[in-house]
Amino acid sequence: MKNKRADRILSLFLMFQIFLAGTAFASPIGKVQEEKRNSEQNLSEVRREIEDLENQKEKILSVGLLSACIGSALAMGRLNRQKYEKH
């Protein structure tokens, strides 16, 4: 009788140890997976921000080019006006 009871206690104890060992490994794995998800999310946000900045840069360059064209046209207009005013 005592042996069967001792065997049951030992088997329960072993199962409890296995459970604890499993949770000890599962916890760090879960943390690593969560950190990986967070890193991937941060990377996606950074990529979106880079894309937004590139779009803004293109708009700024377009406005700069347009401003340069308008400035050139105004300068040419002044030159032509001065040329015709002299004649």
GUZAVEX-107470 format. One record per residue: residue number from 1; x, y, z of N, C-alpha, C, O, CB in turn. Coordinates in pm, whole numbers, plus 50000, padded with zeros to 5 digits. Atoms other than C-alpha are relative to their C-alpha. Glycine has a CB too. Layout:
BEGIN
+-----+-------+-------+-------+-------+-------+-------+-------+-------+-------+-------+-------+-------+-------+-------+-------+
:   n :  n_px :  n_py :  n_pz : ca_px : ca_py : ca_pz :  c_px :  c_py :  c_pz :  o_px :  o_py :  o_pz : cb_px : cb_py : cb_pz :
+-----+-------+-------+-------+-------+-------+-------+-------+-------+-------+-------+-------+-------+-------+-------+-------+
: NUM :     X :     Y :     Z :     X :     Y :     Z :     X :     Y :     Z :     X :     Y :     Z :     X :     Y :     Z :
...
+-----+-------+-------+-------+-------+-------+-------+-------+-------+-------+-------+-------+-------+-------+-------+-------+
//
This chain:
BEGIN
+-----+-------+-------+-------+-------+-------+-------+-------+-------+-------+-------+-------+-------+-------+-------+-------+
:   n :  n_px :  n_py :  n_pz : ca_px : ca_py : ca_pz :  c_px :  c_py :  c_pz :  o_px :  o_py :  o_pz : cb_px : cb_py : cb_pz :
+-----+-------+-------+-------+-------+-------+-------+-------+-------+-------+-------+-------+-------+-------+-------+-------+
:   1 : 50081 : 49881 : 50000 : 50000 : 50000 : 50000 : 50086 : 50125 : 50000 : 50063 : 50219 : 49923 : 49908 : 50000 : 50119 :
:   2 : 49918 : 49882 : 49991 : 50265 : 50244 : 50096 : 50075 : 50026 : 49870 : 50092 : 50142 : 49831 : 50099 : 49986 : 50115 :
:   3 : 49927 : 49983 : 50125 : 50455 : 50183 : 49775 : 49912 : 50062 : 49892 : 49957 : 50149 : 49817 : 50055 : 49866 : 49952 :
:   4 : 50090 : 49944 : 50101 : 50152 : 50256 : 49558 : 49975 : 50147 : 50029 : 49972 : 50231 : 49938 : 49867 : 49923 : 49996 :
:   5 : 50025 : 49860 : 49963 : 50084 : 50572 : 49750 : 50124 : 50085 : 49970 : 50113 : 50196 : 49919 : 49961 : 50011 : 50150 :
:   6 : 49875 : 49929 : 50027 : 50449 : 50675 : 49727 : 50019 : 50019 : 49850 : 50063 : 50125 : 49805 : 50120 : 49924 : 50060 :
:   7 : 49989 : 49989 : 50145 : 50446 : 50602 : 49353 : 49908 : 50109 : 49946 : 49946 : 50187 : 49859 : 49968 : 49866 : 49933 :
:   8 : 50095 : 49897 : 50045 : 50138 : 50819 : 49307 : 50051 : 50140 : 50035 : 50043 : 50232 : 49955 : 49861 : 49977 : 50064 :
:   9 : 49947 : 49869 : 49958 : 50294 : 51102 : 49504 : 50119 : 50039 : 49914 : 50130 : 50154 : 49870 : 50041 : 49997 : 50149 :
:  10 : 49884 : 49971 : 50086 : 50617 : 51073 : 49308 : 49957 : 50037 : 49858 : 50011 : 50129 : 49798 : 50094 : 49879 : 49996 :
:  11 : 50044 : 49971 : 50136 : 50432 : 51067 : 48978 : 49935 : 50138 : 49994 : 49957 : 50212 : 49898 : 49902 : 49892 : 49950 :
:  12 : 50058 : 49865 : 49996 : 50230 : 51376 : 49078 : 50109 : 50106 : 50013 : 50103 : 50211 : 49949 : 49901 : 50012 : 50118 :
:  13 : 49889 : 49907 : 49983 : 50549 : 51545 : 49190 : 50076 : 50018 : 49869 : 50112 : 50131 : 49833 : 50095 : 49950 : 50110 :
:  14 : 49931 : 49992 : 50129 : 50719 : 51462 : 48859 : 49918 : 50079 : 49898 : 49973 : 50159 : 49823 : 50030 : 49859 : 49946 :
:  15 : 50085 : 49925 : 50094 : 50421 : 51592 : 48661 : 50004 : 50149 : 50033 : 50006 : 50233 : 49944 : 49855 : 49947 : 50005 :
:  16 : 49993 : 49860 : 49958 : 50433 : 51912 : 48866 : 50133 : 50062 : 49957 : 50137 : 50177 : 49912 : 49981 : 50012 : 50152 :
:  17 : 49869 : 49951 : 50043 : 50806 : 51948 : 48794 : 50003 : 50023 : 49849 : 50057 : 50123 : 49802 : 50111 : 49900 : 50040 :
:  18 : 50006 : 49985 : 50146 : 50745 : 51894 : 48423 : 49919 : 50125 : 49964 : 49956 : 50201 : 49875 : 49938 : 49874 : 49934 :
:  19 : 50083 : 49881 : 50024 : 50470 : 52157 : 48434 : 50080 : 50128 : 50027 : 50077 : 50221 : 49947 : 49874 : 49996 : 50090 :
:  20 : 49920 : 49882 : 49967 : 50701 : 52406 : 48607 : 50110 : 50023 : 49898 : 50135 : 50137 : 49858 : 50062 : 49985 : 50140 :
:  21 : 49894 : 49986 : 50100 : 50981 : 52336 : 48362 : 49941 : 50054 : 49869 : 50002 : 50139 : 49804 : 50070 : 49865 : 49975 :
:  22 : 50065 : 49952 : 50123 : 50741 : 52388 : 48071 : 49964 : 50147 : 50008 : 49983 : 50220 : 49911 : 49876 : 49919 : 49971 :
:  23 : 50036 : 49858 : 49987 : 50617 : 52720 : 48206 : 50124 : 50087 : 50007 : 50123 : 50201 : 49961 : 49913 : 50023 : 50124 :
:  24 : 49876 : 49923 : 49993 : 50973 : 52831 : 48278 : 50055 : 50025 : 49860 : 50110 : 50132 : 49834 : 50105 : 49927 : 50086 :
:  25 : 49954 : 49981 : 50138 : 51061 : 52778 : 47910 : 49900 : 50079 : 49918 : 49939 : 50156 : 49830 : 50026 : 49865 : 49935 :
:  26 : 50103 : 49933 : 50079 : 50732 : 52905 : 47776 : 50000 : 50151 : 50024 : 49976 : 50228 : 49931 : 49862 : 49943 : 50033 :
:  27 : 50003 : 49858 : 49968 : 50757 : 53240 : 47953 : 50104 : 50079 : 49920 : 50067 : 50179 : 49857 : 50025 : 50020 : 50150 :
:  28 : 49904 : 49926 : 50082 : 51085 : 53353 : 47789 : 49968 : 49993 : 49851 : 49989 : 50091 : 49778 : 50140 : 49947 : 50024 :
:  29 : 50035 : 50012 : 50142 : 50969 : 53220 : 47453 : 49888 : 50097 : 49966 : 49891 : 50162 : 49862 : 49958 : 49855 : 49965 :
:  30 : 50110 : 49905 : 50021 : 50648 : 53422 : 47486 : 50049 : 50143 : 49997 : 50004 : 50224 : 49915 : 49895 : 49984 : 50108 :
:  31 : 49944 : 49865 : 49998 : 50847 : 53732 : 47574 : 50076 : 50030 : 49872 : 50064 : 50140 : 49816 : 50093 : 50018 : 50122 :
:  32 : 49926 : 49981 : 50125 : 51074 : 53686 : 47274 : 49905 : 50019 : 49884 : 49927 : 50106 : 49799 : 50093 : 49879 : 49974 :
:  33 : 50098 : 49985 : 50107 : 50775 : 53641 : 47046 : 49931 : 50136 : 50006 : 49907 : 50198 : 49903 : 49895 : 49888 : 50006 :
:  34 : 50063 : 49869 : 49985 : 50612 : 53954 : 47188 : 50095 : 50112 : 49956 : 50054 : 50206 : 49888 : 49956 : 50022 : 50147 :
:  35 : 49901 : 49901 : 50043 : 50934 : 54153 : 47140 : 50016 : 49999 : 49849 : 50032 : 50105 : 49787 : 50135 : 49973 : 50068 :
:  36 : 49990 : 50010 : 50146 : 50955 : 54024 : 46783 : 49881 : 50070 : 49935 : 49899 : 50144 : 49838 : 50006 : 49852 : 49956 :
:  37 : 50119 : 49933 : 50054 : 50597 : 54139 : 46715 : 50012 : 50151 : 50013 : 49981 : 50226 : 49920 : 49872 : 49951 : 50071 :
:  38 : 49983 : 49856 : 49979 : 50673 : 54479 : 46867 : 50104 : 50057 : 49905 : 50085 : 50166 : 49851 : 50041 : 50027 : 50145 :
:  39 : 49896 : 49954 : 50092 : 50990 : 54509 : 46660 : 49947 : 50009 : 49857 : 49976 : 50105 : 49785 : 50122 : 49907 : 50005 :
:  40 : 50058 : 49998 : 50134 : 50803 : 54419 : 46342 : 49903 : 50116 : 49984 : 49899 : 50181 : 49879 : 49928 : 49867 : 49970 :
:  41 : 50094 : 49888 : 50005 : 50534 : 54675 : 46425 : 50076 : 50132 : 49993 : 50040 : 50221 : 49916 : 49906 : 49998 : 50124 :
:  42 : 49919 : 49879 : 50005 : 50798 : 54941 : 46493 : 50065 : 50018 : 49864 : 50071 : 50129 : 49812 : 50108 : 49996 : 50109 :
:  43 : 49939 : 49993 : 50132 : 50970 : 54856 : 46167 : 49899 : 50046 : 49896 : 49932 : 50126 : 49808 : 50058 : 49864 : 49960 :
:  44 : 50105 : 49957 : 50093 : 50642 : 54895 : 45979 : 49972 : 50149 : 50015 : 49954 : 50219 : 49916 : 49871 : 49919 : 50024 :
:  45 : 50024 : 49858 : 49977 : 50585 : 55234 : 46141 : 50114 : 50084 : 49944 : 50090 : 50189 : 49884 : 49983 : 50028 : 50150 :
:  46 : 49885 : 49926 : 50052 : 50938 : 55347 : 46052 : 49996 : 50002 : 49847 : 50025 : 50105 : 49786 : 50133 : 49936 : 50049 :
:  47 : 50010 : 50004 : 50147 : 50888 : 55233 : 45691 : 49893 : 50096 : 49951 : 49914 : 50164 : 49850 : 49969 : 49858 : 49952 :
:  48 : 50105 : 49905 : 50039 : 50561 : 55432 : 45673 : 50048 : 50143 : 50014 : 50021 : 50227 : 49928 : 49874 : 49979 : 50087 :
:  49 : 49947 : 49865 : 49981 : 50735 : 55739 : 45813 : 50100 : 50035 : 49892 : 50101 : 50148 : 49842 : 50065 : 50013 : 50139 :
:  50 : 49904 : 49976 : 50108 : 51016 : 55703 : 45559 : 49927 : 50027 : 49870 : 49963 : 50119 : 49796 : 50096 : 49879 : 49984 :
:  51 : 50079 : 49980 : 50122 : 50762 : 55672 : 45279 : 49934 : 50138 : 50001 : 49933 : 50207 : 49899 : 49893 : 49890 : 49986 :
:  52 : 50061 : 49867 : 49989 : 50580 : 55984 : 45406 : 50104 : 50110 : 49976 : 50076 : 50208 : 49907 : 49936 : 50018 : 50138 :
:  53 : 49894 : 49900 : 50019 : 50909 : 56176 : 45420 : 50044 : 50007 : 49854 : 50070 : 50116 : 49802 : 50120 : 49968 : 50088 :
:  54 : 49964 : 50000 : 50142 : 50997 : 56068 : 45066 : 49893 : 50070 : 49917 : 49926 : 50143 : 49823 : 50019 : 49856 : 49949 :
:  55 : 50108 : 49930 : 50071 : 50655 : 56187 : 44946 : 50009 : 50150 : 50024 : 49990 : 50229 : 49931 : 49863 : 49947 : 50045 :
:  56 : 49985 : 49858 : 49970 : 50707 : 56519 : 45123 : 50118 : 50059 : 49924 : 50110 : 50171 : 49874 : 50018 : 50022 : 50152 :
:  57 : 49881 : 49953 : 50073 : 51053 : 56549 : 44967 : 49966 : 50023 : 49854 : 50007 : 50124 : 49796 : 50116 : 49899 : 50014 :
:  58 : 50039 : 49985 : 50140 : 50905 : 56494 : 44621 : 49913 : 50124 : 49981 : 49929 : 50197 : 49883 : 49925 : 49876 : 49951 :
:  59 : 50085 : 49881 : 50009 : 50642 : 56762 : 44686 : 50083 : 50126 : 50013 : 50063 : 50222 : 49939 : 49891 : 49997 : 50109 :
:  60 : 49914 : 49883 : 49981 : 50906 : 57005 : 44812 : 50084 : 50025 : 49875 : 50099 : 50139 : 49832 : 50091 : 49981 : 50123 :
:  61 : 49921 : 49984 : 50123 : 51123 : 56939 : 44506 : 49913 : 50052 : 49887 : 49958 : 50136 : 49808 : 50064 : 49867 : 49960 :
:  62 : 50092 : 49953 : 50105 : 50821 : 56990 : 44279 : 49969 : 50147 : 50019 : 49969 : 50224 : 49923 : 49870 : 49917 : 50001 :
:  63 : 50029 : 49859 : 49972 : 50736 : 57318 : 44450 : 50124 : 50085 : 49972 : 50113 : 50195 : 49918 : 49955 : 50019 : 50147 :
:  64 : 49875 : 49928 : 50028 : 51102 : 57423 : 44430 : 50022 : 50018 : 49852 : 50062 : 50126 : 49807 : 50118 : 49928 : 50061 :
:  65 : 49984 : 49993 : 50146 : 51115 : 57344 : 44060 : 49899 : 50098 : 49941 : 49933 : 50177 : 49854 : 49983 : 49862 : 49936 :
:  66 : 50104 : 49908 : 50047 : 50788 : 57528 : 44001 : 50037 : 50143 : 50034 : 50020 : 50233 : 49952 : 49864 : 49964 : 50062 :
:  67 : 49957 : 49865 : 49960 : 50920 : 57828 : 44196 : 50114 : 50049 : 49912 : 50116 : 50165 : 49873 : 50043 : 50000 : 50147 :
:  68 : 49889 : 49962 : 50088 : 51238 : 57826 : 43989 : 49950 : 50037 : 49862 : 49997 : 50133 : 49802 : 50104 : 49886 : 49991 :
:  69 : 50057 : 49970 : 50133 : 51035 : 57817 : 43667 : 49928 : 50134 : 50002 : 49942 : 50214 : 49909 : 49903 : 49888 : 49956 :
:  70 : 50072 : 49872 : 49989 : 50814 : 58104 : 43784 : 50100 : 50114 : 50012 : 50084 : 50219 : 49949 : 49904 : 49999 : 50122 :
:  71 : 49896 : 49898 : 49986 : 51122 : 58300 : 43891 : 50068 : 50029 : 49869 : 50093 : 50144 : 49835 : 50103 : 49958 : 50102 :
:  72 : 49938 : 49982 : 50131 : 51283 : 58242 : 43553 : 49908 : 50074 : 49905 : 49951 : 50162 : 49831 : 50040 : 49865 : 49940 :
:  73 : 50097 : 49934 : 50089 : 50966 : 58345 : 43371 : 49987 : 50147 : 50036 : 49981 : 50232 : 49947 : 49863 : 49931 : 50009 :
:  74 : 50008 : 49860 : 49958 : 50942 : 58664 : 43577 : 50125 : 50077 : 49959 : 50117 : 50190 : 49912 : 49980 : 50009 : 50151 :
:  75 : 49875 : 49935 : 50039 : 51308 : 58743 : 43514 : 50003 : 50023 : 49850 : 50045 : 50130 : 49804 : 50121 : 49915 : 50043 :
:  76 : 50004 : 49984 : 50147 : 51264 : 58684 : 43139 : 49902 : 50110 : 49962 : 49929 : 50189 : 49871 : 49960 : 49866 : 49930 :
:  77 : 50098 : 49894 : 50026 : 50956 : 58905 : 43144 : 50058 : 50138 : 50027 : 50036 : 50230 : 49950 : 49875 : 49979 : 50084 :
:  78 : 49936 : 49872 : 49968 : 51151 : 59185 : 43312 : 50102 : 50037 : 49894 : 50109 : 50152 : 49849 : 50066 : 49995 : 50138 :
:  79 : 49899 : 49972 : 50103 : 51435 : 59150 : 43064 : 49935 : 50044 : 49870 : 49980 : 50139 : 49806 : 50088 : 49876 : 49976 :
:  80 : 50069 : 49964 : 50125 : 51196 : 59160 : 42770 : 49938 : 50138 : 50011 : 49943 : 50216 : 49916 : 49893 : 49896 : 49965 :
:  81 : 50062 : 49869 : 49981 : 51013 : 59460 : 42913 : 50105 : 50110 : 49994 : 50085 : 50214 : 49932 : 49924 : 50005 : 50135 :
:  82 : 49893 : 49901 : 50004 : 51341 : 59644 : 42970 : 50053 : 50016 : 49858 : 50086 : 50127 : 49816 : 50114 : 49959 : 50094 :
:  83 : 49949 : 49997 : 50138 : 51452 : 59553 : 42618 : 49907 : 50084 : 49913 : 49953 : 50166 : 49833 : 50013 : 49856 : 49943 :
:  84 : 50096 : 49925 : 50082 : 51131 : 59691 : 42463 : 49987 : 50144 : 50046 : 49955 : 50231 : 49965 : 49863 : 49932 : 50005 :
:  85 : 50009 : 49862 : 49952 : 51133 : 60000 : 42686 : 50116 : 50083 : 49947 : 50101 : 50204 : 49928 : 49998 : 50003 : 50152 :
:  86 : 49883 : 49929 : 50053 : 51481 : 60092 : 42556 : 49978 : 50039 : 49855 : 50029 : 50141 : 49810 : 50126 : 49915 : 50013 :
:  87 : 50019 : 49973 : 50143 : 51365 : 60078 : 42194 : 49892 : 50094 : 49978 : 49862 : 50128 : 49864 : 49972 : 49877 : 49923 :
+-----+-------+-------+-------+-------+-------+-------+-------+-------+-------+-------+-------+-------+-------+-------+-------+
//
